[in-house]
Amino acid sequence: MAKINFYLKGIPSQETLEHLQKKDKVLYNELNGQMHPIVCSISFDGRRELISTQIPMSLQFWDIKKQEVKSGKGAPINRKKINDTFAEKRKAIYDFIEDAFLNGIYVEKKHLNTFFKEDKLDENLDNLEGIFKKFIAEHRTADGFPVKYKTRQKYTTLKNRIMQFQCDDKFIPIRINNEWVKRFRTFLQGEQLNDNSVAKHLTILKTFKTFLSTIGIKIPAELEKLKIVEKEQIVNIIEKQELEILENFEFENNFLSQVRDVFLFQCYTGQRYSDIESITHDCISTKAGHNVWLVSTQKTDDNLVIPLNKKAIAILERYQHLSTPLPRYTNQYFNQSLKEMAKVANLTRIVKKVCFYNNVKKEISMPLHEAISSHMARKSFISLSTQRGIPERFVRDVSGHKSERSFKRYLNLGDAHLEAILKAWD
């Protein structure tokens, strides 16, 4: 009953193209590469309606006979999606017209326009900006949830690194082969990224490849065979005596006292600074007669019950006149202020940071006040709690760590293990 075809609007006739291909290849190639809108022609009931699909395509990648986008080197990344959608639309339009005819309904052009109005088949996936935008929007965690803000930031960082490496914004799947990955790793090392940072970039690249396969895009790099190992780091913490120094230090500057209090609250609770930033009065509650902080973590969406010791409660009471339980600062500003606070408090113990660059170990020594950060508070809570004999599974219930491996990245047992082993063998 209805006849439905797809074609490129405004292209030369087949005879003209064949003539130019023989006589004027320059003009032929130019015409072949020009973009034209794909139009859906619908003939029925003695009428013919032309509906724009809102998708441009070059003659070079349009199969006139099959009325679909061709495959081949340089073909649009989303060709399969376009072709599959056209096949679905063809059937849907045919069924709609047939149903309307049986029910005596007059089909207007506006009815036919709706079949293509909401489609987004023209998404540009041949550049890194477009393909990563799709990756960030559609990639899901193992539990089926959208990725969190900080993960999206990491994906964007990888995209920017690839653009710097390639010196262009093109996304050509066939380009990303084993040799490309090898050169990309060398590039990252040349950017002075340590081995763990390089490993994280390559891990995300693996995730990216897996996502691409779900939308019908294959890249030749054998990333599944790539061994990616993150090296263990030294876990620096605020030790017990240093914690006591901070608790008792009298700051002349009231601002530094506030920074100290927020840091100590983090040491007492073991939570990320992103959760400290978002704490509200209605999060403070009681459970089984104990004061607790009910946390829905920003990073992982875990719901945690954090016990509040007397020192943590004292800090909250100190700021009960504020609209929020604690003073608030941006993470970056807080970390800058922490260094100033720790320097004034004379936290000068020399600590080491160890990094590996292209498998070469590099040690850096510095005073504690230069190394201190908001994340050190979380590590300190985990380490000091374990040193005090609190079972690891209890500490993990508060810290929210799912695996032992990730938990141990935050663990510094100090000299506690020495005493325990000697006592056991004496």
NORLINGI-V162962 format. One record per pair of residues at least 4 apart in sequence whose C-alpha atoms are under 7 Angstrom apart, sorted by the first residue. I is the first residue (numbers start at 1). J is the second residue. Records with the same first field share a line. If there is no record, write none. Layout:
# NORLINGI-V162962
I = J / J
This chain:
# NORLINGI-V162962
1 = 44
2 = 42 / 43 / 44 / 94
3 = 42 / 43 / 44
4 = 40 / 41 / 42 / 43 / 90
5 = 40 / 41 / 42
6 = 38 / 39 / 40 / 41 / 67
7 = 38 / 39 / 40 / 64 / 67
8 = 36 / 37 / 38 / 39
9 = 36 / 37 / 38 / 39
10 = 36
12 = 16 / 17
13 = 17
14 = 18
15 = 19
16 = 20
17 = 21 / 28
18 = 22
19 = 23
20 = 24 / 25 / 28
21 = 25 / 28
24 = 28
25 = 29
26 = 30
27 = 31
28 = 32
29 = 33
30 = 34
32 = 58 / 59 / 60
33 = 58 / 59 / 60
34 = 58 / 59
35 = 56 / 57 / 58
36 = 56 / 57 / 58
37 = 54 / 55 / 56 / 57
38 = 52 / 53 / 55 / 56 / 57
39 = 50 / 51 / 52 / 53
40 = 50 / 51 / 52 / 53
41 = 48 / 49 / 50 / 51
42 = 48 / 49 / 50
43 = 47 / 48 / 49
44 = 48
49 = 109
51 = 113
53 = 116
55 = 121 / 122
57 = 62
58 = 62
61 = 69 / 70 / 75
62 = 68 / 69 / 70
63 = 67 / 68 / 69 / 70
68 = 83
69 = 79 / 83
70 = 75
71 = 75
76 = 126
77 = 125 / 126
78 = 82 / 125
79 = 83
80 = 84
81 = 85
82 = 86 / 121
83 = 87
84 = 88
85 = 89
86 = 90
87 = 91
88 = 92
89 = 93 / 115
90 = 94
91 = 95
92 = 96
93 = 97
94 = 98
95 = 99
96 = 100
97 = 101
98 = 102
99 = 103
100 = 104 / 105 / 106 / 107
101 = 105
107 = 111
108 = 112
109 = 113
110 = 114
113 = 117
124 = 130
125 = 130 / 131
126 = 170 / 171 / 172
127 = 131 / 169 / 170 / 171
128 = 132 / 159 / 169 / 170 / 171
129 = 133
130 = 134
131 = 135
132 = 136 / 159
133 = 137
134 = 138
135 = 139
136 = 152
139 = 146 / 211
140 = 144 / 145 / 146 / 147
141 = 145 / 146 / 147
147 = 151 / 152
148 = 152 / 299
149 = 153
150 = 154
151 = 155
152 = 156
153 = 157
154 = 158
155 = 159
156 = 160
157 = 161
158 = 162 / 201
159 = 163
160 = 164
161 = 165
162 = 166
163 = 167 / 168 / 169
165 = 184 / 187
173 = 218 / 219
174 = 219 / 220
176 = 180 / 181 / 219 / 220 / 221
177 = 181 / 219 / 220 / 221
178 = 182 / 221 / 222
179 = 183
180 = 184
181 = 185
182 = 186
183 = 187
184 = 188
185 = 189 / 198
186 = 190
187 = 191
188 = 192 / 193 / 198
189 = 193 / 194 / 358
193 = 197 / 198
194 = 198 / 355 / 356 / 357
195 = 199 / 356 / 357 / 358 / 359
196 = 200 / 230 / 231
197 = 201
198 = 202
199 = 203 / 228 / 229 / 230
200 = 204
201 = 205
202 = 206
203 = 207
204 = 208
205 = 209
206 = 210 / 223
207 = 211
208 = 212
209 = 213 / 219
210 = 214
211 = 215
212 = 216 / 217 / 218
213 = 217 / 218
233 = 354
234 = 353 / 354
235 = 410 / 411 / 412
236 = 376
237 = 376 / 379 / 380
238 = 242 / 243 / 380
239 = 243
240 = 244
241 = 245
242 = 246
243 = 247
244 = 248
245 = 249
246 = 345
249 = 345
251 = 256 / 257
253 = 257
254 = 258
255 = 259
256 = 260 / 341
257 = 261
258 = 262 / 327
259 = 263 / 338
260 = 264 / 341
261 = 265 / 315
262 = 266 / 326
263 = 267 / 374 / 377
264 = 268
265 = 269 / 312
266 = 270 / 271 / 377 / 378
267 = 377 / 378 / 380 / 381
268 = 312 / 381
269 = 306 / 308 / 381
270 = 377 / 378 / 381 / 382 / 399
271 = 275 / 378 / 399
272 = 276 / 375 / 378
273 = 277 / 331 / 374
274 = 278 / 298
275 = 279 / 297 / 298
277 = 328
279 = 283 / 325
280 = 324 / 325
281 = 324 / 325
283 = 293 / 294 / 295
284 = 292 / 293 / 294
285 = 291 / 292 / 293
286 = 290 / 291 / 292
287 = 291 / 292
291 = 307 / 308
292 = 305 / 306 / 307 / 308
293 = 305 / 306 / 307 / 308
294 = 304 / 305 / 306
295 = 303 / 304 / 305
296 = 301 / 302 / 303 / 304
297 = 301 / 302 / 303
304 = 398
305 = 398
306 = 398
308 = 312 / 313
309 = 313
310 = 314
311 = 315
312 = 316
313 = 317
314 = 318
315 = 319
316 = 320 / 325 / 326
319 = 325 / 326
320 = 325
329 = 333 / 334
330 = 334
331 = 335
332 = 336
333 = 337
334 = 338
335 = 339 / 373 / 374
336 = 340
337 = 341
338 = 342 / 372 / 373
339 = 343 / 369 / 370 / 372
340 = 344
341 = 345
342 = 346 / 347 / 369
343 = 347 / 369
347 = 368 / 369
348 = 367 / 368 / 369
349 = 367 / 368
350 = 365 / 366 / 367 / 368
351 = 365 / 366 / 367 / 368
352 = 363 / 364 / 365 / 366
353 = 363 / 364 / 365
354 = 361 / 362 / 363 / 364
355 = 361 / 362 / 363
356 = 360 / 361 / 362
357 = 361
366 = 370 / 371
367 = 371
368 = 372
372 = 376
375 = 379
376 = 380
377 = 381
378 = 382
379 = 383 / 410 / 411
380 = 384
381 = 385
382 = 386 / 395 / 410 / 411
383 = 387 / 411 / 412 / 413
384 = 388
385 = 389 / 390 / 395
386 = 390 / 391 / 392
387 = 413 / 416
390 = 394 / 395
391 = 395
392 = 396
393 = 397
394 = 398
395 = 399
396 = 400 / 401
401 = 406 / 407
403 = 407
404 = 408
405 = 409
407 = 411
413 = 417
415 = 419
416 = 420
417 = 421
418 = 422
419 = 423
420 = 424
421 = 425
422 = 426
